[in-house]
Amino acid sequence: MATIKTVLITGASDGLGAASARQLAARGHRLLITGRSKEKLDAVARETGARPFIADYTRLNDVRRLADEIQAELNGTGLDVLANNAGGLFGDTTKTVDGHEKTFQVNHLAPFLLTELLHDELRSNGGGSVINTSSVGNRLFGNIDLDDLNNDKKFNANKAYGDAKLANILHARGIQARYHNQGISAVAFHPGNVATNFASDTTSFMRFIYQTPLKRLNLISADKGGANLTWFIEGTSGVTWEPGAYYNQRKPTTKVNPQALDDTLVNGLWQRSTTLAGIA
């Protein structure tokens, strides 16, 4: 039996986040889950016994409120694992109320802010882990320009998604570089191409892979993708997985965007993200 942990999973209203929540609940972990849809999230909460928290990542004030609610729920008991799993691929250049491109904010900036706001909770109990759900899209489409994080110059849905998934890897490396002395570890991973409602809100060609009968030929089940997330959550940094690394499912991989290995970019993105998220 794995050590019982207190775990927060974002994007847990369906897909691999919900699947992982079911798996972890069956093993007795203390679960907190977030999502945008109250109806879907409440259904997962009833099934798993998890404590649900509603948040819309297109609103950074929702993230700040979410952090306050999580802190109140934990009440000083600490957070063992933060699974930054929320994300998506979107089809237009609509800006959020905070003025950021939606893909960038939902996939990177909001999780970055939440992680920073929960820093003290993660530092408790000898240090926690941050698990970032990334994607092979980082390598296929990503090309980050720190001076154009919103892709204002020439928007492309796939590039915006690739940039955001690359940012998830850079974020994990940044956490590891800054906070490992405080006991906090981080890792990023591609969960596999999972059959969920991913890409349902986009005109990207990936919609035809994820939202048509083609998915039966190309994709793994949400349960299998969720099991990959669960493996990282239940694992131990430095034993089960290597902190600061990027994994393809459960295997470390060198097939990554070259920018993911750029220490200067890790630091540059961190500094820009801090400013854009309004962190003092």
N, C-alpha and C positions, 0 to 999 in steps of 0.2 A: 504494500500500500504506500502510495506516494505521500509525502508530507502534506498535511492540509494547509492550503494557502487561501489568503484573501485576494481575490482577483477581480479586476474591473475590465470588462470587455466592451469596447465601443463597436457600433455597427452590429448589434446583436439581435436586431429584430427579425432577421431572417438570414438565409445563406450560411456561410461557414461560421459566422459569429454565433448564430443561434445553435448550430450543430455542436460547436465546441462547448457552449454553455450547457447543453444537455449532457454531454460526456463528462464534464467536470462536476456537474450536480450529482450524477450517479456515483461519483467517487468521493462525495462529501465535502467538496471545497465550498468556501463562503463566496458567493457570487454577487457582484454588482454589474448591471448591464445597462447600456444606453442605446438609444435609437431615436429616430425622428418620428416614427409612427407609434402613437400611443396604443392603438388597437393591436398591432403586431407585437409590440414589446410586452404588453400586458399578457398576451397569450403565452409568450416564452417564459415570462415570470411565473405564471400559474403552473406551467409544466415543470419548471426547474426549482422553484422556490427562491429564485434570485430577486434581489431588490432592484426595481426598475427606475431609471431616471430618463426623462425626456429631454432631448436637446437637438437643436437644428444647427448644424455646423456652418450654415451660410450666415449665421449671426454670431459674432464673437462674444457678444454679451450673453448669449446662451451658454457658451463655453465657460465664461466666468461664473455664471450662476450654477452651472453643473459642478464646477470645482468646489464651490461653497457647499453645495448639497452633499457631495461626496465626503468632504472634510467633516461635515456635521454627522454624517452616517458613521464614519470610521471612529470619530470621537477619540482620537489619539491612539487607536489600536494599530495603525500602520497599514500600508498597502504592499503586498508582496509582489504583485504583478499588475502592470498596466499594459493591456493588449490594445494598441492603437490599430484597430481593424476597420474603422469606418472609412468609406471612400467611394469613388465612382468615376465614371467617364461621362462627360456631358457634351452636348452638341452645339452650343453656341457661345457667344462671347459675353453673355449676361454677367454683369458685375453684381457682387453681393451688396448688402446694405453698408458693408464696411469699405466698399470700393475696390475689392480685389476680384480677380477672375475666379469663377466658382470652382473650377477643378483644382486650382492651386490652394484655395482656402480650405475646401472640404478635405482634401487628401493630405495636405501638409500643414498649413498655417494653424488651423484649429487644433489638430493633434499636438503640434509643437507647443501651443499656448497651454493646453490642458496638462501636458507633461510638466511644464515649468511650474504651473500653479499647484501641482500635486507633488512637488519636489520633496517637501518635508515628510509627507506621508510615505513616499518611496524610500526615503533615507532611514526611516524607522525600522526597528527589528533587524538591524544589521545590514540593511540595504535590500532594495527590491530590483526587479527586472522590468525593462520596457521592451515589448515585442512589437515591432512595426511590420504590418502586412504590406509588402511591396508587390512587385510584379516584374515579369520578364519584359514588360513594356518599357522599363527603365533603359534597357539595352537596345530595344528595337526602335524607340521613338525619341528618347530623351536627349536633350542638348540644352542645358541650362545656361541662360545669360543673366547674370546677377542684375544687370541694368534693365532687364525686360522680363521679370518674373511673371508678370501677368500676360505675357505674349501679345502685347498690344501692337507690335510691329507687323506681325502676320500670324493671325490665330489659326491654329489647326488643332482639332479635337484630340487627335492621336498624340501630337507633340505635347500638348498641355498635360495629357495623362502621363506620358512617358517622363516628362519633367517632374511631375508630382511624385511619381513612384521612385524616381532617382533621388528626389529630395528626402523620401523616407529612409533611404540607405544612408545618405549624408547625415541625416538627423541622428540615426542610431550611432554612427561613428562619432558624431559630435558629443552625444551623451557619454559615450565610453571615454572619450578623451578628457572631458571636463569633470565627470563625476565618479570615475571608477575608484578614486581614493576615498570616496564617501560610501563605497559599497554598492553603488548603483551600476548595473550592467545593462547593456542594450544589444539587440540583434535585429536584423531585418531579413525577411524571407519571402520567397514567392511560394504561395500555397498550392500551386498547380492551377491549371485552367479549370475553374470550378463552375458547374452548371447551376447558376443562380439567376436573379433578375438583373445582373450586371449588364450595362450598356443598353438598357431599355429606353433611356432618355436621350439617345444620341443618334445622329445620322452616320456615325463612323461605320466603316465596313465591319467592325467587330460586332455590331448588332446582329449581323447575319450569322456569325459564329455562335453567339450566345442566346439569341432569341428566335431561332428557327430550328427545324428538325436536325440541322447539321450538328447541334450540340450533342446529340446522342453518339456521334462519331468521334468528336474531338475533346469532350470535356469529362472530368471526373465528377463524382457526386459531391454534394455539399457535406455529407458525412465524412468522406475521405479528406476533403480540404479542411474541414473542422478538426479532424484527427491530427493533421499536421500542425495546426495552431495549438491544439491541446498538448502536443509533444513538447513544444517550446515552453508553454506555460508551466507544465509539470516538471520540466527539466531543470537542471542546475547549471548556471553559468560556469564555464571553465571545465565542466565535466560532460554534460550532455551536449552542449553547444558552445562554440567559441565566441566570447563577447566581442562586439565590434565588427563581426563578420556578416556576410550576406550568404544566404542559403537558397538553393532551389529545392523546394519541399524540405526534406530532412538532410540534404547533403550540401556541404560547402561547395561553392562553385566559383571558378575564375571567369565564367561567362557573364561579365558584368560590364556596364558602360564604363569606359576609361575614366570618365569624370568622377565616378564613385570613389576612385583611389586618390583623388586630388585633395591633399590636406588643406591647401589654400582655399579651395572651394568649400570644403567642410566649414571652415571658419567664416568665410565670407557669407555663406548662406545663413549661418547661425546669427551673425550680426544683423543681416537684413531682416531675418525673421523676427528677431527680438524687437526691432524698430516697428515693423509692420503690425505685429501683434500687440503693440502698446505696452510692452513689459519694461518697467523702470530698470 
